[in-house]
Amino acid sequence: MERYAAVFEAADPPRTSTVAFYPAQDPPPADGAAGAPGPDRLTVATPAGTRETVPALRLPVSEAIPLLSRARRTGDAH
């Protein structure tokens, strides 16, 4: 999941919370473009202060933790 940002999405009850992964650099439009990480959509804030809907992959926290723990650290990480 290199080059993807992760965002925690709290839910009630907490055990149903998820982590959404989406392209952090130049995200493709959320119209089913090739290379999209998943079938879900996520609205994110852009550096320009606008909102953009991007393709996202949502995982339960229990499935996301192993991915996040193996993530490489880089200076420009999201």
MARNU-911549 format. One record per residue: x negated, y, z of N, C-alpha, C in turn; chain; residue number from 1; residue in three letters. Coordinates in pm, whole numbers, plus 50000, padded with zeros to 5 digits. Example, Ala and Ser with C-alpha at 12.3 -4.5 7.8 and 13.67 -1.06 7.14 Angstrom:
2
@n_px:48681 n_py:49431 n_pz:50780 ca_px:48770 ca_py:49550 ca_pz:50780 c_px:48680 c_py:49670 c_pz:50780 cadena:A num:1 residuo:ALA $
@n_px:48715 n_py:49775 n_pz:50708 ca_px:48633 ca_py:49894 ca_pz:50714 c_px:48710 c_py:50003 c_pz:50787 cadena:A num:2 residuo:SER $
***
This chain:
78
@n_px:49917 n_py:49882 n_pz:50000 ca_px:50000 ca_py:50000 ca_pz:50000 c_px:49912 c_py:50126 c_pz:50000 cadena:A num:1 residuo:MET $
@n_px:49796 n_py:50111 n_pz:49941 ca_px:49705 ca_py:50226 ca_pz:49930 c_px:49774 c_py:50339 c_pz:49854 cadena:A num:2 residuo:GLU $
@n_px:49750 n_py:50459 n_pz:49897 ca_px:49806 ca_py:50581 ca_pz:49837 c_px:49956 c_py:50599 c_pz:49865 cadena:A num:3 residuo:ARG $
@n_px:50004 n_py:50530 n_pz:49965 ca_px:50143 ca_py:50547 ca_pz:50005 c_px:50148 c_py:50607 c_pz:50145 cadena:A num:4 residuo:TYR $
@n_px:50242 n_py:50695 n_pz:50165 ca_px:50264 ca_py:50752 ca_pz:50297 c_px:50368 c_py:50667 c_pz:50369 cadena:A num:5 residuo:ALA $
@n_px:50365 n_py:50672 n_pz:50500 ca_px:50461 ca_py:50598 ca_pz:50580 c_px:50532 c_py:50695 c_pz:50673 cadena:A num:6 residuo:ALA $
@n_px:50661 n_py:50675 n_pz:50688 ca_px:50739 ca_py:50757 ca_pz:50780 c_px:50827 c_py:50665 c_pz:50864 cadena:A num:7 residuo:VAL $
@n_px:50827 n_py:50690 n_pz:50995 ca_px:50910 ca_py:50612 ca_pz:51087 c_px:51051 c_py:50669 c_pz:51085 cadena:A num:8 residuo:PHE $
@n_px:51149 n_py:50581 n_pz:51072 ca_px:51289 ca_py:50621 ca_pz:51072 c_px:51358 c_py:50558 c_pz:51193 cadena:A num:9 residuo:GLU $
@n_px:51379 n_py:50640 n_pz:51295 ca_px:51443 ca_py:50592 ca_pz:51417 c_px:51589 c_py:50557 c_pz:51391 cadena:A num:10 residuo:ALA $
@n_px:51638 n_py:50457 n_pz:51463 ca_px:51777 ca_py:50414 ca_pz:51447 c_px:51834 c_py:50378 c_pz:51584 cadena:A num:11 residuo:ALA $
@n_px:51964 n_py:50362 n_pz:51588 ca_px:52031 ca_py:50322 ca_pz:51710 c_px:52113 c_py:50197 c_pz:51679 cadena:A num:12 residuo:ASP $
@n_px:52081 n_py:50084 n_pz:51737 ca_px:51983 ca_py:50062 ca_pz:51842 c_px:51841 c_py:50065 c_pz:51788 cadena:A num:13 residuo:PRO $
@n_px:51742 n_py:50092 n_pz:51874 ca_px:51604 ca_py:50108 ca_pz:51830 c_px:51548 c_py:49988 c_pz:51753 cadena:A num:14 residuo:PRO $
@n_px:51595 n_py:49869 n_pz:51780 ca_px:51541 ca_py:49751 ca_pz:51711 c_px:51572 c_py:49752 c_pz:51561 cadena:A num:15 residuo:ARG $
@n_px:51663 n_py:49839 n_pz:51518 ca_px:51696 ca_py:49848 ca_pz:51375 c_px:51618 c_py:49960 c_pz:51305 cadena:A num:16 residuo:THR $
@n_px:51524 n_py:50023 n_pz:51375 ca_px:51441 ca_py:50127 ca_pz:51314 c_px:51357 c_py:50068 c_pz:51201 cadena:A num:17 residuo:SER $
@n_px:51318 n_py:50154 n_pz:51107 ca_px:51239 ca_py:50109 ca_pz:50993 c_px:51120 c_py:50201 c_pz:50970 cadena:A num:18 residuo:THR $
@n_px:51030 n_py:50155 n_pz:50885 ca_px:50921 ca_py:50238 ca_pz:50834 c_px:50940 c_py:50242 c_pz:50683 cadena:A num:19 residuo:VAL $
@n_px:50944 n_py:50362 n_pz:50628 ca_px:50960 ca_py:50378 ca_pz:50484 c_px:50826 c_py:50416 c_pz:50424 cadena:A num:20 residuo:ALA $
@n_px:50787 n_py:50346 n_pz:50318 ca_px:50663 ca_py:50374 ca_pz:50245 c_px:50701 c_py:50439 c_pz:50113 cadena:A num:21 residuo:PHE $
@n_px:50631 n_py:50547 n_pz:50078 ca_px:50659 ca_py:50616 ca_pz:49952 c_px:50530 c_py:50671 c_pz:49895 cadena:A num:22 residuo:TYR $
@n_px:50524 n_py:50694 n_pz:49763 ca_px:50402 ca_py:50747 ca_pz:49700 c_px:50372 c_py:50887 c_pz:49753 cadena:A num:23 residuo:PRO $
@n_px:50254 n_py:50903 n_pz:49815 ca_px:50220 ca_py:51032 ca_pz:49876 c_px:50165 c_py:51132 c_pz:49774 cadena:A num:24 residuo:ALA $
@n_px:50103 n_py:51085 n_pz:49670 ca_px:50044 ca_py:51172 ca_pz:49569 c_px:50128 c_py:51168 c_pz:49442 cadena:A num:25 residuo:GLN $
@n_px:50176 n_py:51282 n_pz:49400 ca_px:50255 ca_py:51292 ca_pz:49276 c_px:50358 c_py:51180 c_pz:49267 cadena:A num:26 residuo:ASP $
@n_px:50455 n_py:51176 n_pz:49358 ca_px:50553 ca_py:51068 ca_pz:49355 c_px:50634 c_py:51068 c_pz:49226 cadena:A num:27 residuo:PRO $
@n_px:50661 n_py:50948 n_pz:49172 ca_px:50743 ca_py:50939 ca_pz:49052 c_px:50888 c_py:50976 c_pz:49085 cadena:A num:28 residuo:PRO $
@n_px:50965 n_py:51016 n_pz:48987 ca_px:51106 ca_py:51047 ca_pz:49013 c_px:51180 c_py:50922 c_pz:49060 cadena:A num:29 residuo:PRO $
@n_px:51284 n_py:50941 n_pz:49137 ca_px:51359 ca_py:50830 ca_pz:49195 c_px:51465 c_py:50777 c_pz:49100 cadena:A num:30 residuo:ALA $
@n_px:51432 n_py:50761 n_pz:48974 ca_px:51529 ca_py:50711 ca_pz:48877 c_px:51494 c_py:50571 c_pz:48829 cadena:A num:31 residuo:ASP $
@n_px:51423 n_py:50495 n_pz:48915 ca_px:51386 ca_py:50359 ca_pz:48877 c_px:51262 c_py:50355 c_pz:48790 cadena:A num:32 residuo:GLY $
@n_px:51177 n_py:50454 n_pz:48801 ca_px:51055 ca_py:50460 ca_pz:48720 c_px:50965 c_py:50340 c_pz:48748 cadena:A num:33 residuo:ALA $
@n_px:50889 n_py:50301 n_pz:48649 ca_px:50796 ca_py:50190 ca_pz:48664 c_px:50696 c_py:50223 c_pz:48774 cadena:A num:34 residuo:ALA $
@n_px:50658 n_py:50122 n_pz:48850 ca_px:50562 ca_py:50141 ca_pz:48956 c_px:50622 c_py:50188 c_pz:49087 cadena:A num:35 residuo:GLY $
@n_px:50754 n_py:50199 n_pz:49091 ca_px:50820 ca_py:50242 ca_pz:49214 c_px:50802 c_py:50135 c_pz:49321 cadena:A num:36 residuo:ALA $
@n_px:50783 n_py:50174 n_pz:49447 ca_px:50757 ca_py:50076 ca_pz:49551 c_px:50879 c_py:49996 c_pz:49595 cadena:A num:37 residuo:PRO $
@n_px:50997 n_py:50040 n_pz:49567 ca_px:51114 ca_py:49964 ca_pz:49611 c_px:51243 c_py:50024 c_pz:49560 cadena:A num:38 residuo:GLY $
@n_px:51354 n_py:49959 n_pz:49592 ca_px:51483 ca_py:50003 ca_pz:49541 c_px:51546 c_py:50118 c_pz:49620 cadena:A num:39 residuo:PRO $
@n_px:51493 n_py:50148 n_pz:49739 ca_px:51552 ca_py:50253 ca_pz:49822 c_px:51505 c_py:50391 c_pz:49778 cadena:A num:40 residuo:ASP $
@n_px:51570 n_py:50493 n_pz:49832 ca_px:51536 ca_py:50633 ca_pz:49804 c_px:51512 c_py:50704 c_pz:49936 cadena:A num:41 residuo:ARG $
@n_px:51425 n_py:50803 n_pz:49934 ca_px:51391 ca_py:50879 ca_pz:50052 c_px:51374 c_py:51024 c_pz:50012 cadena:A num:42 residuo:LEU $
@n_px:51431 n_py:51115 n_pz:50089 ca_px:51413 ca_py:51257 ca_pz:50062 c_px:51299 c_py:51308 c_pz:50149 cadena:A num:43 residuo:THR $
@n_px:51199 n_py:51368 n_pz:50084 ca_px:51081 ca_py:51418 ca_pz:50155 c_px:51063 c_py:51566 c_pz:50127 cadena:A num:44 residuo:VAL $
@n_px:50992 n_py:51632 n_pz:50216 ca_px:50958 ca_py:51773 ca_pz:50197 c_px:50830 c_py:51780 c_pz:50114 cadena:A num:45 residuo:ALA $
@n_px:50825 n_py:51873 n_pz:50020 ca_px:50706 ca_py:51891 ca_pz:49937 c_px:50620 c_py:52002 c_pz:49994 cadena:A num:46 residuo:THR $
@n_px:50492 n_py:52010 n_pz:49953 ca_px:50407 ca_py:52120 ca_pz:49999 c_px:50463 c_py:52257 c_pz:49961 cadena:A num:47 residuo:PRO $
@n_px:50543 n_py:52263 n_pz:49856 ca_px:50602 ca_py:52391 ca_pz:49813 c_px:50723 c_py:52431 c_pz:49897 cadena:A num:48 residuo:ALA $
@n_px:50762 n_py:52345 n_pz:49993 ca_px:50875 ca_py:52376 ca_pz:50079 c_px:51009 c_py:52335 c_pz:50024 cadena:A num:49 residuo:GLY $
@n_px:51009 n_py:52254 n_pz:49920 ca_px:51134 ca_py:52205 ca_pz:49863 c_px:51154 c_py:52059 c_pz:49904 cadena:A num:50 residuo:THR $
@n_px:51266 n_py:52003 n_pz:49866 ca_px:51295 ca_py:51862 ca_pz:49892 c_px:51287 c_py:51785 c_pz:49761 cadena:A num:51 residuo:ARG $
@n_px:51243 n_py:51660 n_pz:49774 ca_px:51236 ca_py:51574 ca_pz:49656 c_px:51277 c_py:51433 c_pz:49698 cadena:A num:52 residuo:GLU $
@n_px:51357 n_py:51368 n_pz:49615 ca_px:51396 ca_py:51230 ca_pz:49641 c_px:51301 c_py:51139 c_pz:49565 cadena:A num:53 residuo:THR $
@n_px:51240 n_py:51045 n_pz:49639 ca_px:51139 ca_py:50957 ca_pz:49581 c_px:51176 c_py:50812 c_pz:49608 cadena:A num:54 residuo:VAL $
@n_px:51124 n_py:50719 n_pz:49528 ca_px:51148 ca_py:50577 ca_pz:49555 c_px:51073 c_py:50538 c_pz:49683 cadena:A num:55 residuo:PRO $
@n_px:51130 n_py:50447 n_pz:49757 ca_px:51069 ca_py:50406 ca_pz:49884 c_px:51095 c_py:50259 c_pz:49910 cadena:A num:56 residuo:ALA $
@n_px:51007 n_py:50203 n_pz:49990 ca_px:51023 ca_py:50066 ca_pz:50037 c_px:51042 c_py:50074 c_pz:50188 cadena:A num:57 residuo:LEU $
@n_px:51156 n_py:50029 n_pz:50237 ca_px:51184 ca_py:50031 ca_pz:50381 c_px:51160 c_py:49891 c_pz:50437 cadena:A num:58 residuo:ARG $
@n_px:51086 n_py:49888 n_pz:50548 ca_px:51059 ca_py:49762 ca_pz:50616 c_px:51095 c_py:49775 c_pz:50763 cadena:A num:59 residuo:LEU $
@n_px:51140 n_py:49665 n_pz:50824 ca_px:51157 ca_py:49667 ca_pz:50969 c_px:51021 c_py:49694 c_pz:51034 cadena:A num:60 residuo:PRO $
@n_px:51021 n_py:49755 n_pz:51150 ca_px:50896 ca_py:49788 ca_pz:51218 c_px:50809 c_py:49664 c_pz:51235 cadena:A num:61 residuo:VAL $
@n_px:50869 n_py:49551 n_pz:51268 ca_px:50792 ca_py:49428 ca_pz:51289 c_px:50716 c_py:49385 c_pz:51164 cadena:A num:62 residuo:SER $
@n_px:50766 n_py:49416 n_pz:51046 ca_px:50696 ca_py:49383 ca_pz:50921 c_px:50598 c_py:49493 c_pz:50881 cadena:A num:63 residuo:GLU $
@n_px:50626 n_py:49616 n_pz:50919 ca_px:50540 ca_py:49729 ca_pz:50880 c_px:50412 c_py:49736 c_pz:50963 cadena:A num:64 residuo:ALA $
@n_px:50418 n_py:49696 n_pz:51090 ca_px:50301 ca_py:49708 ca_pz:51179 c_px:50179 c_py:49636 c_pz:51122 cadena:A num:65 residuo:ILE $
@n_px:50190 n_py:49511 n_pz:51075 ca_px:50071 ca_py:49446 ca_pz:51019 c_px:50012 c_py:49522 c_pz:50899 cadena:A num:66 residuo:PRO $
@n_px:50097 n_py:49578 n_pz:50814 ca_px:50047 ca_py:49657 ca_pz:50701 c_px:49975 c_py:49782 c_pz:50750 cadena:A num:67 residuo:LEU $
@n_px:50034 n_py:49850 n_pz:50844 ca_px:49975 ca_py:49973 ca_pz:50895 c_px:49844 c_py:49947 c_pz:50969 cadena:A num:68 residuo:LEU $
@n_px:49835 n_py:49836 n_pz:51039 ca_px:49713 ca_py:49806 ca_pz:51114 c_px:49596 c_py:49769 c_pz:51022 cadena:A num:69 residuo:SER $
@n_px:49625 n_py:49728 n_pz:50900 ca_px:49519 ca_py:49695 ca_pz:50804 c_px:49489 c_py:49810 c_pz:50708 cadena:A num:70 residuo:ARG $
@n_px:49558 n_py:49920 n_pz:50723 ca_px:49540 ca_py:50033 ca_pz:50630 c_px:49399 c_py:50090 c_pz:50643 cadena:A num:71 residuo:ALA $
@n_px:49343 n_py:50128 n_pz:50529 ca_px:49212 ca_py:50192 ca_pz:50528 c_px:49226 c_py:50336 c_pz:50574 cadena:A num:72 residuo:ARG $
@n_px:49124 n_py:50383 n_pz:50640 ca_px:49123 ca_py:50524 ca_pz:50682 c_px:49042 c_py:50604 c_pz:50581 cadena:A num:73 residuo:ARG $
@n_px:49102 n_py:50711 n_pz:50535 ca_px:49033 ca_py:50800 ca_pz:50443 c_px:49054 c_py:50944 c_pz:50489 cadena:A num:74 residuo:THR $
@n_px:48965 n_py:51031 n_pz:50446 ca_px:48973 ca_py:51171 ca_pz:50485 c_px:49097 c_py:51241 c_pz:50436 cadena:A num:75 residuo:GLY $
@n_px:49152 n_py:51194 n_pz:50325 ca_px:49271 ca_py:51259 ca_pz:50269 c_px:49398 c_py:51179 c_pz:50294 cadena:A num:76 residuo:ASP $
@n_px:49396 n_py:51094 n_pz:50395 ca_px:49513 ca_py:51012 ca_pz:50425 c_px:49630 c_py:51099 c_pz:50467 cadena:A num:77 residuo:ALA $
@n_px:49747 n_py:51050 n_pz:50437 ca_px:49869 ca_py:51124 ca_pz:50471 c_px:49894 c_py:51113 c_pz:50619 cadena:A num:78 residuo:HIS $
***
